[in-house]
Amino acid sequence: MWQPWLVRGGRSTWGSYIVRAEGDLYDAKKQFASDLMWMDNLPNHIVLDDLRLVHAGYDPRMPLDLQGDKELLWIRKRFYTHAYAVDPDRTVVFGHSTTTKVGPNPGYVAESDVRLSNGRPAWIAMDVGAYNHVAPGLAAIHLKSLQVVKQATLRSERWFDVPDCREAMIGAHFGLDILRSSHRREAVSALRAKRKLKMAGVVLQEDLDDYDMDSMPRHVIFSSTETKQSNNRIWHGPGTDPSEQHLRLPGPTGFRIYRRDVNDSTLTQHTSMKLKRIRG
């Protein structure tokens, strides 16, 4: 990602792609690249019968048809402070420079004082500043009637009112916190499943580095030769016969017997007779 873009709101934009892809980075990058290609193929300005639609404006010192991206996408004050209309037949509708700098009323659509022969303004500035501190919002214009409609910035999106906040709180407004919490729950569930497998004597390949194979008891890791047909890697503990087909633990070599004395004479006599038979 281009770092100058990331520090100017790009993190929030990129975060919204991740949320829309439900955390799948491949799908997020694929959609992001598709949108970039779409934007790259858009025209840098549109010329209509009575209007010119452009991002930043035109350089009044150059022919209109010879101007490139540098002028159409980046020009500012040289365009909107020019004393004459750059196109005497068309009104230029543009953005890029917020009306906090262009017009007398920050946060509202601004018009040029210069008029065309049909009475329309030489230019109309549409960028009212969605994140200005005066009257933030977005504006739209009807291209025939030039009627303007404005939508104020939602309260939940007024991140610029928060001290030391430089961009939208993507975690709160686009759901990254919810996505992160979901992944955390999945990780906890996976950890619990691994612990249960370890209690049952099953060791996963990714955990083998945590074990000392030479000092491990022979009954901890057993593997069946039937699983050799799969792609799993088989590990045999020290002393394990590779030909074993099933999990078998070594049997006990002795027993400790606890006997409880009873007062029942019949049971005692029966026990003593049984012991005599064994000894005989």
Sequence and secondary structure as in RCSB ss.txt:
>XXXX:A:sequence
MWQPWLVRGGRSTWGSYIVRAEGDLYDAKKQFASDLMWMDNLPNHIVLDDLRLVHAGYDPRMPLDLQGDKELLWI
RKRFYTHAYAVDPDRTVVFGHSTTTKVGPNPGYVAESDVRLSNGRPAWIAMDVGAYNHVAPGLAAIHLKSLQVVK
QATLRSERWFDVPDCREAMIGAHFGLDILRSSHRREAVSALRAKRKLKMAGVVLQEDLDDYDMDSMPRHVIFSST
ETKQSNNRIWHGPGTDPSEQHLRLPGPTGFRIYRRDVNDSTLTQHTSMKLKRIRG
>XXXX:A:secstr
  HHHIIIIIHHHHHHHHHHTTT HHHHHHHHHHHHHHHHTS SEEE SSEEEESS   TTS GGG  HHHHHH 
 HHHHT SS SSTTSEEEE SS HHHHSSSTTS EE S B TTS BSEEE    TT SSS EEEEE TTT  EEE
EE  GGG GGGSTT  S  HHHHSSHHHHHHHHHHHHHHHHHHHHHHHHTT   GGGGGGS GGGS TTTS   G
GGGGSSS     TT  TT  S      S           HHHHHHHHHHHHHHH 
